[in-house]
Every structure is written in structure tokens, then in C-alpha cells.
Amino acid sequence: MPTLDEASAEADQRAAAQASAAHAQQQPPPARPTVAMTKPPRDGQDTTPHTPEPQQNTAPPTPEPHQNTAPPTPDPHRNTQPAPSDDAQAAPERPSAPRPGDPGTPRRPEPAFDGVGRADGKGSGPTPPTGRKNPGGGLLMGRPFGVPVYVAPSWFLVAALITWVFGGQLDRVLPELGGARYLVSLFFAVAFYASVLVHELAHTIAALRFKLPVRRIQLQFFGGVSEIEKETETPGREFVLAFVGPLLSLVLAGVFYAGMRVVEPGTVPGVLLAGLMISNLIVAAFNLLPGLPLDGGRMLRAVVWKITGKPMSGTVAAAWVGRALAISVLIGLPLLNQSGALGGEPQDIGGMTTVTDALLAAILAAIIWTGAGNSLRMARLREHLPELRARTLTRRAVPVESHTPLSEALRRANDAGARALVIVDADGDPMAVVREAAIVSVPQHRRPWVAVSGLAQDITEGMRISAELAGEELLDTLRATPATEYLVVEDSGEIYGVLSAADVERAFVKAMARPS
């Protein structure tokens, strides 16, 4: 049995052990070493590892799939002051960047910009045209006065038809030619279309004289066409531009008639000159008929335009006369051929000749009717073109530096209510436009690690357009430099925004859908 002193000593030892254990529980455990999570450094960034302070956890939280974890990069157009802490007093809201239209005017918040053309995130609509299509359409024959001349595939069908028909007539006039008559007939077909080319060159020279661009000349099924890309500015010029073609056909008919007086009748040259004279007279007379799309229709349009002062009124009048003319050709041409009023012998109704006449009349009537309708549509197009204004179609844009992460750039755009990004240098001068299609192709979880410089297109001279452009001038500027986005600037050089070719296309389709 222990003594009192021994019991007291054991009690003291137990008390000391309990106090030591209690003190040990109050001491914090030794700090574990931590590893900082860092993203790959950008070009020119200091890559020296940072040594964490003792007992300080420097690892950032693991990023969630759709969380923007990229730190904001300093930008010359943003306030770079550090954000206040959570327990600090909230700072007043930063004013948004100026937007296209009315700077400083409050606007309702726009849906979040996620790199798609439509703010609702449902896609960018139809793919915009990438530029002017190849103006071909057949075999290129040359470039007189710098204008390409094409022969459409349908010409060869008509040339074969002319060769066959004219060869049959030569068999009655010059039976001694035998099979060689088809070579003479082929020469006539080529010479006839050469006359048509001269007719179209008259229109082209007049257009170039009035400083109107001519896209091409095309020889096709029933004649030719000169594709003039702009309308004349006055009805007088419209009348002259239309009249020079038939006038030159009449001049050619006179030249061929003078040649007939020189050569002996009943010979191959005499027959060819007579045929070319008659064919040019027919071309001149047919084109002088007062209905679109014929030259006489354009002359009628110029007269009505001069009287009313409205080019659209002239187009409507000449187009409806053209449709009436198409019906008249469809019904009247076969009847005239059957009656012999066109120089042939009267024929009974029925047989292959009647079917051929009806088929040719139907083709001519369809060409005239379709051309009149196209003239109406083109007139309505030009009437609505002034509604396309670069200033109203431009998207609001925010400037960012080239090394800015995509997620941060999109956050700034959403904060400012913008839908486009422009890369600027250290002085704030624009360098490139971030492509919308490239933004869409980057997944959400990759955006914090992708710099906007890899998604941008450098701004060339043609991609910098004025905010004052509108109508046909705007379309001509976009066609001259095909692109998906354009930088829109004020006359002073200040950035106004970004114009998307898809937005122009949608506005154009919407304008065309409205009645005149």
C-alpha cells in the first residue's frame, strides 16, 4: 500500500500528463506544403515561379467548366484599378462604352454576347456572300474596252438552228452549192451574232461614257445582253443609253445594203449581205418595241421618268407594256406567219411549220415576260437600297488588347452591351477584328486560355469603311473587299463599331420583303 507521499507524487504526475496533453491539443498542426496552380504563361510574361509565404495557401480554387478564371488583362480603354474586396463598400457602376447610334443615351440591356451574330445565341443566319461571283457564263471571247465578252452554251444551239434554216433557203436560191451551203449558213450565223455584239458594244461604250460600270457582255439564245451595274442618273442619259443599240443595228443594215449594191445579185456574197441586212433590220425593229426588257422599253421608261419625275413609275409602266407585248407575241406571231404578212407565203394551219412558229413565239414571249418581271424586281431592289445604312447596321464593339483571353473579352463585351470585339494596340489604334465564326468554334472551357489574337483578322484598307456609307455605295464597298466583318469608323477616324456581312444580308432580305 503506497504511502501518502507516494500517492501525492503519482497524483502530481497524472496532473502534469493531463496538462501536457491539453496543451498539445491547443497547438496547431504543422503546415503542409502547398503547390500553386498556374496557367501557361502568355508571350512576354514573367515565368519565374513565385515562392509562397509560410503558412499561406496560394492555390486558387479549381475552375468550374463554365467559370471565367482568367484574370483581367490591363487595357488602355478600361479602368485598371484593383477590384474592392468582398467586405468593402460596393463601387458605383462603371459607365458603359459609347455605342453606335446615340452616344450616352441609356439603352435596355442586350442579351449576353457569346460570339454569335444574333444576340439570342441561335446562330448567325444565312452565310453572307464572300464576294462577287465569277461573272462568267460561257466561253470568254475577249475583253473589248476592258469588258469581258462571253458566248453562252445556248448560242451553239441557236447557231446550229440558224445554219439548218438558212441552209434550206440557200438550197432554193443557190442549188449548185450542194453540201457547201451549210458552211455558208454557218458563216451567216457567226456574222449575224457579230452584228449583235456590235449592237451590245454600242450600249457598253455609252455606259462607259456615262461612267457606269459594265460587268460583262453575253451572247446567248435570242441575242445578247450588256450587264450594266448601275442606273443612269437622268432620264436623258437613260434614253440615249437605250437608243444607241438599235441605232447601230440600223447603221449596220445600211452598210450591208450598200454592200449589196456593189456585188452581183444571186451570188453567195449577195445572199449573205441581203440576209445580214434583213436580220439587222429585224433586230433594230424588235428592240424598238416599247416594253421592258427591250431597248424600246427603256426608252419608254425614260420618257415616263421625265414626265413624272419618278424612275419607279417609268419602270412600272414599261414593264407592264412589256408583259402585254409578250402576250401579243405569243398570239400574234404565229398568226402573222400563217397569213404571210411577214413576207412568206400563206400557209394552212397545221403541220410542222405551225408547231415551229408556235414554239418560237412561246420562247420569245417567255423571254419578254420574264425580263419585264426582272426589271420590276430590280427597280424595287434599287428603291430599297437607301435603307441599308452602315451606321444603323453596325454592331457596338469594345476594344481589347491582343493578349486578352477570350473569356475576359466576352465578359467586357457583355458588360458594355456590345456584340463585337476590336483588337487595338497600346495607343488604342485598331489592328484587327475578332471573327465571329472563330469565337463560336472555341469551346467554353477553353476560352480562358485562348487569346483573342488567334481569332482575329487583320484590318486591311478595304475592311475599314465609313459610317456614312449607304445603299449601292455600301454594297459596292463590301463587294470590293470580301470579308465577314468590317471596321466602321467615323470621318475623324474614331472607332464606331463592327459591321457584319450577315447583318447586311438579313437587312437586305427584310427590305426586299416590304412592298414598294
DARA-V782842 format. One record per backbone hydrogen bond with DSSP energy under -1.0 kcal/mol. NH is the residue of the N-H (numbers start at 0). CO is the residue of the C=O. E is the energy in kcal/mol with one decimal. If there is no record, write none. Layout:
BEGIN
nh/co/e
NH/CO/E
NH/CO/E
END
This chain:
BEGIN
nh/co/e
6/2/-2.3
7/3/-2.2
8/4/-2.4
9/5/-2.5
10/6/-2.1
11/7/-2.3
12/8/-2.2
13/9/-2.4
14/10/-2.3
15/11/-2.2
16/12/-2.3
17/13/-2.2
18/14/-2.2
19/15/-2.2
20/16/-2.1
21/17/-2.3
22/18/-2.3
23/19/-2.1
24/20/-1.7
25/21/-1.2
44/41/-2.1
55/52/-1.4
66/63/-1.5
77/74/-1.9
87/84/-1.2
104/101/-1.7
120/117/-1.8
138/150/-2.4
140/148/-3.3
145/142/-1.7
146/143/-2.0
148/141/-2.5
149/216/-3.0
150/138/-2.0
151/218/-3.2
154/151/-1.7
157/153/-1.9
158/154/-3.1
159/155/-2.0
160/156/-2.0
161/157/-2.9
162/158/-2.4
163/159/-2.1
164/160/-2.6
165/161/-2.9
166/162/-1.6
167/163/-1.5
168/164/-1.5
169/165/-2.3
170/166/-1.5
172/168/-1.7
173/169/-3.4
176/173/-1.7
179/176/-1.6
180/177/-1.3
181/178/-1.4
183/179/-1.8
184/180/-2.2
185/181/-2.2
186/182/-2.1
187/183/-2.0
188/184/-2.2
189/185/-2.2
190/186/-2.5
191/187/-2.7
192/188/-1.9
193/189/-1.7
194/190/-1.7
195/191/-1.8
196/192/-2.2
197/193/-1.9
198/194/-2.1
199/195/-2.3
200/196/-2.5
201/197/-1.6
202/198/-1.2
203/199/-2.3
204/200/-2.9
205/201/-2.0
206/202/-2.5
207/203/-2.8
208/204/-2.0
209/205/-1.7
210/207/-1.3
211/206/-2.8
214/226/-2.9
216/147/-2.4
217/224/-2.4
218/149/-2.8
219/222/-2.7
224/217/-1.8
226/215/-2.6
227/225/-1.2
228/212/-2.5
237/233/-1.7
238/234/-2.2
239/235/-2.2
240/236/-2.7
241/237/-1.7
242/238/-2.2
243/239/-1.8
246/242/-2.1
247/243/-2.1
248/244/-1.8
249/245/-2.2
250/246/-2.0
251/247/-2.5
252/248/-2.2
253/249/-2.0
254/250/-2.2
255/251/-2.7
256/252/-2.1
257/253/-2.3
258/254/-2.0
259/255/-1.8
260/256/-1.3
262/258/-1.8
270/266/-2.7
271/267/-2.5
272/268/-2.6
273/269/-2.1
274/270/-2.5
275/271/-2.5
276/272/-2.3
277/273/-2.4
278/274/-2.5
279/275/-2.1
280/276/-1.9
281/277/-2.3
282/278/-2.3
283/279/-2.4
284/280/-2.7
285/281/-2.9
286/282/-2.2
287/283/-1.2
288/285/-1.3
290/288/-2.2
291/317/-1.9
293/290/-1.8
295/286/-3.3
297/293/-1.5
298/294/-2.0
299/295/-2.3
300/296/-2.4
301/297/-2.1
302/298/-1.9
303/299/-2.5
304/300/-2.6
305/301/-2.2
306/302/-2.1
307/303/-2.9
308/304/-2.3
313/309/-1.5
314/310/-2.0
315/311/-2.4
316/312/-2.2
317/313/-2.4
318/314/-2.4
319/315/-2.1
320/316/-1.9
321/317/-1.8
322/318/-1.9
323/319/-2.0
324/320/-2.2
325/321/-1.9
326/322/-1.8
327/323/-2.0
328/324/-2.5
329/325/-2.2
330/326/-1.9
331/327/-3.4
332/328/-1.5
335/331/-2.6
336/332/-2.1
337/333/-2.2
338/334/-2.0
340/335/-1.6
342/339/-1.4
346/337/-2.3
354/350/-1.4
355/351/-2.5
356/352/-2.6
357/353/-2.4
358/354/-2.3
359/355/-2.6
360/356/-2.4
361/357/-2.2
362/358/-2.2
363/359/-2.5
364/360/-2.6
365/361/-2.3
366/362/-2.2
367/363/-2.4
368/364/-2.7
369/365/-2.6
370/366/-2.4
371/367/-2.3
372/368/-2.1
373/369/-2.5
374/370/-2.0
375/371/-1.8
376/372/-2.1
377/373/-2.7
378/374/-2.0
379/375/-2.2
380/376/-2.3
381/377/-2.4
382/378/-1.7
383/379/-1.6
384/380/-1.1
386/383/-1.8
387/384/-2.2
388/386/-1.0
389/468/-2.5
392/388/-1.5
393/389/-1.1
394/497/-3.5
397/419/-1.7
399/421/-2.4
403/400/-1.6
405/449/-2.9
406/446/-1.4
408/404/-2.4
409/405/-2.6
410/406/-1.9
411/407/-2.2
412/408/-2.1
413/409/-2.4
414/410/-2.3
415/411/-2.0
417/412/-3.1
418/395/-2.4
421/397/-2.1
422/431/-2.5
423/399/-2.6
424/428/-2.0
427/424/-1.8
430/422/-3.6
431/422/-1.4
432/456/-2.3
433/420/-1.9
434/454/-2.5
438/434/-1.7
439/435/-2.0
440/436/-1.3
441/438/-1.3
445/442/-1.0
448/445/-1.6
451/403/-2.3
452/401/-1.6
453/450/-1.2
454/451/-1.7
456/432/-2.5
458/430/-2.2
463/460/-1.0
464/486/-2.6
466/488/-1.9
468/465/-1.2
470/387/-2.9
474/470/-1.9
475/471/-2.5
476/472/-1.9
477/473/-2.1
478/474/-2.5
479/475/-1.7
480/476/-1.0
485/498/-2.2
486/462/-2.3
487/496/-2.8
488/464/-2.4
489/493/-2.6
492/489/-1.9
495/487/-3.0
496/487/-1.7
497/394/-2.0
498/485/-2.8
500/483/-2.4
503/499/-1.6
504/500/-2.1
505/501/-2.4
506/502/-2.3
507/503/-2.2
508/504/-2.4
509/505/-2.2
510/506/-2.3
511/507/-2.2
512/508/-1.3
END
